[in-house]
């Protein structure tokens, strides 16, 4: 039986979420969370029954229609209308792992007891999560303020038996999935539609997913960069602790330490060198890779705060007898963090491509384009072109989305974060970085062959042996697309322990 993760008020961290995904754990509400949800809903029901004045989002219209009072007998229809009218997503489908994270993070946010939802609504979202009934959501439609309205509307539609879901490896009508489990559609009560649609779970799910991927790529960049350094007959001196202790940025120190560990016991790094210095793309890995690590730590801090927060509107405070309409759904902190993530990860790809360029340039005893009989064989000439084109694409994707805004809802929502656009741009950019590093790994492994019989470190030789089971040495020209895809897939599928990624 699969292990269960209990949703509670304990602080969620990235490691917990990564384990939740890796081990496909089931989720359940703790008793304390159930009580918070029930108490909040009971308070709201009592308030609606007694209160005659307008309370935004509970007995009024939405957005610029905030001043339109809705009669009590129309409150259920109001919530269902809200979900249906806001399901305006378009474009590509959001990847299923990110949809599943969206479900989890929405459940987490609703569990704090400040949103006024029914317990059965949260339980149904948990049913969706545990049974892999994943709403079909689209990448375009959110401005990243008022929350991720359109994506979250698509997340909520299946609660009503509407929209589409991924179920049993195909897209099907939500009504079919509900019938399979004998689930009845949920009848949303006052405030519930708004609680489901307001929130930052689209941006947050992308951010958490991409953070996990980015920490892994940061580790792999250090390892692949170490292999390239060895293949280029580079020097160890720029990685000695002394030089980094006098400029002790945390990421810089960590990168230098990690590279020293990777190269421990290497014959190649220890042999006498003919050159005094290496190019920056090798020598400055601690400074460049390290700056990215420091950025990841900042972005992680932002997203940890966000996923442990209540981000719908209005918020209900039972103990204080307050219902407050504010702006916790505004995605500006996430938009800025996602843009910073894009810039930092683009730089990992940028410096990686520079190392690839050096390796194919016929320097330091390596053959031109890393192949025998250059001329007859073009060898690894063009993979560097491919990496360069992806690096330039990343420069365009890394342009900040958060500096943009646009007016919506008749001027009521007059400043938006564009964090959702930052999220989808970051997704493509980080896919691209994996490809760039895959190309560098392809080149570094090829170049190391020409250093034989001198050996790299036991760790790198072991890693290279595993890599060679999937990507073979190239002795003469062949279709390199296949090798690039294999190298990209090798990196994507590699598992690295949490303690190596997040320390």
N, C-alpha and C positions, 0 to 999 in steps of 0.2 A: 504494500500500500504506500502511495506517495506521501511524503511529509507535508504537513499543513503549516502554512504561515498565518498567524493570527494578527489581524489588523487591530492596532491599538494606538495609544497616544505615545508610545515609545518612538524616539526619533528614527526615521528611516534613513539608511545610508546607501551609498552606491553599491557597496559590497553585498548587502542584503538583497538588493534588487537583482544584481547579477546572479546570485545563487538561486533566487526565485526563478529566473529565466533558464539557467543552465540545467537545473534539476526538475524543471517543470512542476513546481510545487502547487498544490491546491491552496486556496485562500479561504478564510472564514473570519467573521467578526468576533472579537472578544466580547465577553459579557458587558464589560464597561462601555464599549463602543455601542452595543445594542441599546443600552440604557440612555446614553447621550442622545442617540437618534430618536428614541421614543419620547423622551422628556421634551425635546425641542418641538417635535410634531404635536404633542399634546398641548404645549403652550401656544403654538400657532393656531391650532383649531379653536382653542378657547378665545384667543385674541380676535380671530375672524368672526366668531359668533357674537362677540360683545361690541366690537369696534364698528363704528359707522363712518369714521373719517377715512380718507384715502391713505393707503400704505403702498408705496411704490412696488410694483411687480407682484403684489399679492391680490389686490383688488383694483388695479389700474392697468391701463395699456402699457406698452413698453417703448423704450427709446424716446423719441419726440412725442409719442402718444401717452406720456407719463401722466398727463392731467385728465385723461378720460377714465372716469369711474366705471367699474364693471359691477353689475348686480351679483348678489351671492349665488343665484341659481345658474349663473353663466361661468363660474370660476373653473369648473372642470373643462369646459369647452375652450376657455381662454388658454389654458395650459397646453392642450392638444393642438390648438391653432398655432400657438407659438412654436412648437416643435416642428410642425409641418411647414409653416411659412418660412422658417429659418433654414430648412434643409436645402440650401442652395449651392452646395459644394459642386465643384466641377474639376476637370483635369484628370491627372493620373490617380490611381487608387493608392492610398497610403499602405505601405507594406504591413503585412499581418503582424509581425512582431511589435511594431510600433502601435498598431491598433490595440493589441493586448495590453501594452503598457498604458495606453490611454484609459482603458477600462479600469486597470488597477489603480491608477492615480486619481481617477474620478471617485472611485469607491473610498480611497484613503481620505480625500478631501471632505466627502460627505459624512464620513464616520466621526468627525469631531463634534457634531451636534450643534452646528451654527447655521444650518442650511434649510431646515424645516421639511425634509423629505420623509416619506413614509419608510418604515423599516422594510416593507415588502419590495419597495423600489430598489433599495440597496441590495437586498437579497437576490433579486432577479439579475442585477448587474454581476453579482458574484456567480450566479448560475451560468451566465454567459461566459465569464472568465474560465470557470472550472471545466466547462464542457466545450471549450473552443468554438463557441458561437460568437463570431467576431463581426461586428457591424462593418459594412463597406463604407469607407470614408474617403473623401477626395482631398487632394493636396491644395487646391485653390479655393478661396472663398473667405478666409479669415484675415481681418485687419490687425489681429493681435491686441484688440481692446474691446471692451464689453466682453472680454474673453474671446475664445475661439468659437464664435457663435455657430457658423455654418458646419464646421467639422463635428462639433459636439451635438448639433441637431441630428446629424446622421448617426452619431453614437447612440442617441436616445430613441430614434425612430423604432427600432425593434422592440422596445418596451411596449409600444402600442400595437405591435404586430404588423408594423409597416416598414418599408425600406427593404434593403437587402443585407444578407450576412454571408460570410464565409462559413460553410458547414460541410463537413465530410469532404474536404479538398475541392469544393466547388462553390460558386456563388449561387445563392438561392434566395427566394423570397423569405423574409423573416417569418411570415405566417406559417410557412412549411416547417421551419425549425421549431417554432413554438408548438405546433401540433405534434411533432415527433416526441416532445417531452411532456405533452399534455399540459402545457403552460397556458394560462389565460392571459390576454393582454392586461397590462397594468392600467388602472384608471387613475390618472394623475390628479392630485388634489392641489389646492391653492399653493402657489410659490414653486411647486416641484419642477415645472418646465423651465423656469428661470434658473433654478438651482442646477439643473442638468446642463443648460446651455451656457450660462456664465461660468467662467473658469479658464485656466491656462493649460489644460491638460494636453492639447495638441502640441503646443510649444514645449511643454515640460517633457512629454514622452519622447519627442524628437531629441531634446537636449540630453536626457538621461541615456537614451540609446546611443547617441553620438559620443557622449563622454566616455562610455565604456569602450566603444570602438577606438576613440582617440588615445586613451591610455595604452591600449594594446599596440596601436601603431607607433606611439612614442617609444615603447619598449623595443619594437621591431626595428625602428629607425636606428636606435643605438646599436643593435646587434648587426644589422646589415651594413651600417656605416663602419663598424669594426671590421667586418669582412672586406669591405672596399679598401679600408686603410691598409690591411694586410696585403691585399692583392696589388696595391699601388706601392708596396714596399715602404710604407710610411713609418714615421717616428713615434715613439711612445712618450717622449718628453712633454709634449703639450697636455698630457693627461695626468701628469704627476700631481699629487694632492697639494704640494706647496704653492703652486701658481694659483690654484683655485681658492685656497684659504685666504689669500690677500684680496680676493674679490668674491666673497662668499655668498653669492646668490644660491638659494637652495637648489634650484634645478640644474645649475651649472655644476655644483658639487656632486649631485646625484649622477649626472651624465658621465662625468669623468670617472667616478667610482665604478659605475656599471661597465664602462668600456675597459677599464683596467681588469675587472673581473672576467670579462669575456676573453681577454687576451692573455690571461694568466697561463704561463707554461708554453707560450708560442715560440717556436724557433724563428719564424719569419720576423716577428717584431723585435727579436733580440739580435738579429744578425747585423753586421756592420753596414752603415749606410754611406752612400756616396754623396748624398745631398744634405744640406744644412736645414732646410725648411720644407714643409708641405704646403700646398694651396689651402686657402681658407676653408674650403668645403670639407677638408679632412681635419685640419688643425683646430678649427673653431667649432667643432661639433659640440663641445661642452657649453659654449656660449650660446649657440643658436638652438640646439635641441633643448638646452636647459631653459631658455626663455619660453619655449613652448610648454615645458613642464610647469613652469610657474603660472602661466596663463591657465592651464588646465586646472590647477589648484584653485585659482580664483573662480573659474566657471563652475567648478564642482561646488564651491561654497554657495554660490547663487542658487544653484538648482537644488541643493539640499534644503536650503531655506524654503524654496518654493514648494517642493513636494511634501513638506511638512506643514503646509499652510491651508487656510480656507480662502478660496479665490472666487466664490460666487457673490451675488449681490441681490437683495440686501442681506446683511448678516443679522442673525438672531442671537440675542444674549439673554438667556432665560433668567439667570441669577440677578441680572440688572434690570429686568423688565424693559429691555430696549430692542427695537428693530431699527437698524441704522443702514441707510443707503449710502454707499461710498464708492470706491473704485479699486478694490483689491483684484479685480479681473484684468487691470491694465498690465500689458505685457512688457513695459519698458525695461525692467531689470533683466528680463530674459532676452529681449531683442539685443540689448547692448552686449550681454554675455555671449550670445550666439554669434554676433558679428566679431567679437574678440576671438572666439574659438575658430572662426573661419580664417582669420588673418594668421593666427598662430599655426594652424594645421597646414595652411597653404605654404608657409615657410619651411615646414618639414619636407614637403614635396619639392620645393624650390632648390634647397641645398642637396637633396638626394639626386636630382637630375644633374646637378653640377658634378657630383662624384662620378655618375655614369659617363658624362662627357669626358672626364679625365681618363677613365679606364679604357675608352675606345680610341684614344688619341695616339697610340703607338709610343707612349712614354715609358721610361724606366724598364726597358727590356721586354715590355709586353708587345705582342704583335698588333699591327694596325687592325682595329675592329675585332680584336680577340678571336682571330681565326687563322688556321694554317692556309697558306696560299692566298693571301689577300690580293685582290685583283680578279682572279678567277672566282673567288668567293667574296661577297660583300660583307659576310659575317654579321656583326652586331652594329653595323652602321645605322640602320633605320630605327631600331627600337629607341635609340636616343632621340630621334626626331619625334617619335610617338610620345615619349616622356615630356619633351619640350612643349609639344602642342597641348598636352594636358596641364602642364604647369601654367601656361598662358591662359587656358580656360579657367583655372583656379584663381588667377589674378582678377579675372572679371567677376567670378562668383563671390570673391572676398570683398568686393565693394560693399560698404555698410548699407544694410537695409534700414537700420534704425534711424538714419538721418532723414528719412522720408516720412511724410504723413499726408493724410487726405481727409477732407470733411465728409462725414456721413450722418445719417438720421436727422436731416433737416437742421444740421448745425448743433444738435444736442451732443453728438459725439464728434467733437471738433478737433481732437488730437488723438491719433492712434499710433501704435508702436511699430507696426509692420514686422513684428517678431515671427509671425508664421512664415513670411517670405524668407526671413533669415534662417529659419529652421530647415525649410526645404532646400535652400541654397547650400546650407552646411551639409546636408545629407549627401548631395551630389558631390560636393567638394571632398568629403572624407572618403567616399567611394573612389574618387580620383586619386587621392593620396595612396590608398592601398595599391592601386595600379602602378603608380610611379615607383613605389618601394618594391613592388613585384618585378619591375623592369631592372631596378638597381640590383636586386638579388640575383636575377638571371645573369647580369653582367659580372657581378662580383664572383659568383660561383664559377663562371667560365674563366675569369682571369686567374683565379686561384689555381686552376689546373696547370697553368703555365709556370707556376712557382714550384711545382714538384721537382725533386723529392722533398724539398724543405716543407715542413708541416706548420700549420697554424696551431692554435691551442686545442687541447682535447675537447673543450666545449664546442668550439666552432667546427672542428672536424666531425664531431658527432652530429651536430645540426646539419652540416653539409651532406653527410651520409643519408640522413632522413630525407632531405630535399631531393637528392639524386634518385630516390625511388619513384619520384613523380616527374622530375624534370632532368632529362639526360644531358650530358655534355654534347656540344655541337661540333662535329668534326668537319662538316661541309654544309653548304647552304641548304636550308629547308624552310618550310612555312613557319615563320617565327610567331605569327599570331597564336598558334596553338601552344607554344611554349610560354608566351606572355600570359595567356589565360590560365594555364596550369600554375604558373608562379603566383598570379593573383589569387587563385583559389587556394593554393597552399597556405598563403598568409591569412586569408579569411577564415579558414577552417582550423587554424592552429589554436590550441587551448593553452592559456597561461594562467597560473595560479594568482588569486587575488593579492596575496602578499607581495608578489613581484610587480604587480601593476600599480597598486595604490599606496605603496609605502612612501 
